Structure formats: structure tokens, C-alpha cells
Amino acid sequence: MGAHQGRITSSKFRMSALGTVLGGSLAFGVAAASAAEITVWSGYPEMVPFYEHVAEGLKEKHPDLTVKVEAIALREHEKRIALGLTSGEAAEVIELGTSTATRYLENGLFNKAPDAVAAFVTDPANFSEFFRDSASYEGAVHGVPLFRGQSALYYNTEMFKAAGLTEPPKTMPDFTSYAEKLTQRDANGNPVVSGWSLRLSGGGAGIAEKFWINMFQYGENLVEQAADGKWKASFANEAGRAALKQYIDNVHGLKTVTVEMPADAEAFERKQTAMFIRESWVIGDIASKAPDLPYATATLPRGSIVAPVTLWTSGEGEQAEAAWAFAQATNDPENLLWLLDNVGWLPNRNGLDYADILSRKPALAAFVDYPDSYEFFTLPNIGPVEEILTRTADRLTQAFGNASLAGNDAGIDEVLVAMESEINGLLQREGLLAE
Amino acid sequence: MLRRKRWRFAMLAILPTLAIFAWVRIYPIAETLRLSVHKWDILSKNKPFIGLANFRELFSDRLFIEALTNTAIIAFGVLLITIPLSLVLAALIHHRARSRLAGFYETAIFIPHVVSLVPAAMAWKWIFDAKLGPLNNLLGWFGVAPKAWLFDPVLAVVCVIVLCSWQALGYAVLIYLVGFKSLPVSLYEAAKLDGATGPQSFRLISVPMLKPITLYVSVVTLVSGFNVYAQAFVLASDAQGAPGRQVRVLVLDMLENSFRNYRVGYAASEAVVLLLIVLLLTLMQFSFLREKGGRT
């Protein structure tokens, strides 16, 4: 009995071992057979239909190519890139903002573009110098520019009309006076619909980025490049004070918005705020979630942030070739117009005819049709940029919740000095602080 | 000879398990210790040795201090709520073991432990919402002004403690119930004959007899309290500007330093500090709760 059982066990073991070997071989065979499969990693879930649309269009030229799109929230996307690229397990096509991609470029973790792609990207007819540079490292093209984040004002036209406002605010002080008129309050005077939704809380970097956009309207930046090519923060001045004071006044003084109120695109779509500043993707979001929302957009008083997002590739051989073919196909004019029309992100490529889309979606005009004097800034392509934004956001969140700063210019200055000194400390730590 | 053969066979038999344990447990800890004294950005091949520089920087880093303070408050807060409450609940359920609803009581308390964290945290986020949440509505009936639960720096930490305790309670009750079932009935019967009341039996028999269980549950609760991350992340942060102040906890700070700031060596030094704290607290718990001359 025991011997018999032993034989059965040993036979079972041999069978399972054989099964494992066969299963492994089969899996290897499948992997080998699907060599023409590439994966696209995106940090913007709303981009999935776009990449699928591009893949569909590629079927004619590359019938054997299978494109798998994996999009997750941006912060998680950044983590998987860090782990994936360093362990050699990353997707073949990776969508990433240039400021974050710099570290990977410095370490040679993204592929250099083949000649044909490089020629396409460096052609001034296709991309302006800013976007050419954003896809290059040490003079060589490493990526294909795709879209950009750029901000504009969104405002609810019905609420503007009800408040007797006929045009969007033109200056930053206008924003505050408009917010006062637009705020809807209950019988006790508490705001129920915010006049101007400000980014006051949340996960981190976004708070600092939004603050930077507002401060830029006053003529100041969070960090600026000096003549020696290094960087410095010097916003503890009148412009910085005006920007932070505007937040504090609106939250604690005028109470046009409170920290507890729903905020951002969702609040705007639910008519819980009258105006807010955001990128163009909100247009697509409104079209799908609140198609009847009466709204318009307007340019900001001085200019906007431009955060270029580029497609980079990793891997080698046939898959790398397929990845470049895919990345370049995203830039077909038909695909880019589809992107703007259906997703809302702004293409970086020159020479696209937006007339048809603008006639149907006039809200996009504030993003593509701006005055000649309109200025742009972008996040610096330096290692500690995320840390700078995160730490600044933490200080800002504390300041926004501090009612004692209302009418307290000295207190506001203290916050600005602390923020400035922390940023310069980070720059110094990395050897990036300008003289 | 036979003994040596047996010993060799036993060693060979456990070797694969030991190897896996060393690979998935010991090696990462050793690697973390090694990284903590190096400067590494996760991408570069260079990892210069910098001695204790990471540790020196840690203790002047306001975000690390904030994360450490929040984590300690959350861990001890959860411990202080979970242990007494779970002990009392387990006693009540055990006392009602013959009730038709005994199964229901156990299930009702254990469910939060098995429910997926993210939807549960989202539900709590709604409960705590300052504008739409039922908690402020409820407090309003008693004349309490609405609170910004998820934005106020103190209340946001309280919210994380409540959520973590709600989750930890089920497991702790379950373990205590097993403990109660193993206690000799004769002791209670003798106490009853001596005129002891129910609460007296609980205080003078159950609590001391359950010390080993309390040790186990408190170690597990405290360690998981120090590892809090997802609860703070989902409950008090946001996707697109929904109100919520980010409660900075150690694991969140480590992840941020590793994958956003690309400072893996620095994050490793945080992990070493966390490891030392948890080790120290576990040893202290063992020494407090160990019965003199007996096993815990």
C-alpha cells in the first residue's frame, strides 16, 4: 500500500513537473509568437480611447501589431515607471512629462530616436523649438512630443449673468471682486456655491503648481533660472505676497470659498463653483459628465503654464521599432485632431487646422487662440522639481488653513520667506542653487 | 548515524522554505539597511557611501518629523481604542454564544476587516465630508457646528484613527474570542460560587488570563498601525481637489521620497527608523505583558 502510494505520488510529481515544463514552454511560445505586441503606459486614464484610436489606425500598416494600453493615475504611473524602467520590465511606449523624464534621460533609460523619427521631430514645420527641446536630451531626439497641459479660466455663464457680469475677469484683482459677486450664500451668510474655486487641499504637488500659475499672473515664479544656468527661488516680495494674500483673503476674509467646499472640475460640473482655472481636458470631461453646463473659457491675465507631455520608448528590436511607429502615428494630424476633439488635451504639433473643432467647441479657443503678448512658463527640468512642489504644497496647505494670516502681511511674508528658503535649500543640496 | 541522517533530511526538507524566507524577508531588510547609508536615486548605477548623513538629515526634516508624529499618534490611538473595545466586545459575544444571533454579531464585527480598503475608506470619506457627510448632519441635531473633518490637521488624524480602528477591531475580536473559548469554565464557575459578579469575573479572571492574547493582538495592532498608509492616502487626500488634507504618515513619506523625489537611500533610512521603533515597541510590550517566570 505504502509502496503503491509512493508510486502514485512519484508519478503525480513527474506529471506535475512535466506540466510545469510544458506550461512554461507554451507560455514562452506564446510570448515569442506575440513579439509584435507593445504596451503603452499612460498616467491619464482619459487618454485610453485616444491610444486605442491610434492603434486601430495603425492596423492597416501593421496588421500584426497588438497595442495594449495601460493607464493609471499619474502618481501611480510615475512609481511604476521608476520601478519598471530600472528592472527592465517597463512598457515599450511611455507617456511622461518632460520635467519628470529628465532623470531617466540622464541615466540612458529611454531609447534614442531612430533617424526618421528624429527628422520628424526636429522639423520646425512640425514642432516649435520649445517642444523639440522637450523631447531631446543633449541635442539628440529621444521622444515624440504629444500634448501639453495649459491653463485657462472656466466660468459659468449663467452665474455670471445672474451676478451682472458681462465679461471674464481681466486682472487678478478682478478675480477677487468677481468671486465676491459670484459667491452664493445661505441665510447665515455661509457660502454654498464658491465664487472662485481655488486648489486648497489634496495630494501635494498640484497645490503648488496652481499657486505658481496664480503667482505668475503677478509676474513672479516659484523658481527661476539664473544667468549661470542654475536656479533660485526669490518670490518673497510684493508679487508673492499679492498671490498668497489673494488666497487668504478669499478663504478667510471674504469667504468666497472655504476649505471644506467641493472644488475643481467636479464642483464646476455640478454648479458648486462659478469659476476656476484648469487645463483643456476639462472641456472633454464637461462634454461627457455635464453636457448642458452653460460655460465659457478665457485666457488668464498674463499667461499660462505649459507642461509638455512626450512619448518615450524603451525595449529593443522589433518591439522598439513598433513602439517608435506607434509614437509617430500618434502625431498624425487626424489623430491629433481626434485627441483635441474627443479627449481635450492640446496637441503640441504645429500647423493643425482647428477651425472645425473650434466652431463646434468654442471653449477651446482660450487654449489655442491667445494674444501675442501671452506668456508661458514651464516646470524646470531639474531633479528636485517634484520635491520642491510637494514641500511648497505642504506649506501652502498650512497657510490656507491659518485664519490668523487674514490681514496679516507680516505673517504672509514669513510664510513666503520660509517657502523660499526651503526651496533654495533643496536646490543647494542638489548643487543647483544659483549665486 | 541515524540521528545525523534524520537531521540532514530535516535540514534538506526545510531548506527551500528557509531559502524563500531569506530571499523575501531577510534580503530586503539587509538591502534596506545597506541602502540607508548610501545616496541612491533608483536610476543611477552610482551609489556613493555617505555614512549616517541620511539619518542626520532625517531629524532636521520637518516632513519626516510630521510623518513620524502622525504615525505614532495613529498607531497608539488605534491601539488604545482597539484593545479595550475588542476585549469587551469579545466578552459580550462570548457571553452570548448560545444566542441565535451569535453568528451575526461575530460576522458584523469581522466584516470591516475583510472588506476591501478603498471602497470602505471612500464610504468613510463621505461620512466625514464637511458639506455632505451624515456625521456633521448628526452633530447638527445636537447644536454642534459643522467641522472640516478631513481638512483640520487634528481632526484629519482622528479620522484616520477611527477608520483604522474600525478595520482592526474585527480581527482583534476574533482572536480574543478564540482566547475566551480556551479559558477553563471551571474558573468562572468557582468564581460564581464565591459570589463574583460578571464584571468581576471579567476583570479578575478573563483579563489576566488573556494576557498572552492581549500581547499578540497589541503587537499586531501596533505594528500595522505604524505601517498605516492606504487609509491616510484614500481618506485624507484627493484626486481632483475634493476637500481633504493629506495626513503625512511614514510609509507615504517613504514612497514619496523613493519614487517621486528619487531618494531611495533617504527613504531607506526612514524605513530603518521605522523598523527600530517597531522592534523597540514590540520588545517593550513583551516585557510589560510577559508573566514572570512563565511563557507569554
Interface residues (C-beta under 8 A of the other chain):
Chain A: A73 R75 E78 K79 A82 L83 L85 T86 R103 Y104 E106 N107 L109 S197 R199 L200 S201 G202 G203 G204 G206 T258 V259 E260 M261 P262 A263 D264 A265 E266 A267 G383 P384 E386 E387 T390 R391 D394 T397 Q398 G401
Chain B: D41 I42 L43 S44 L63 A130 K131 P146 A148 F151 D152 P153 S237 D238 A239 Q240 G241 A242 P243 G244 R245 Q246 R248 L255 E256 S258 F259 R260 N261 Y262 R263
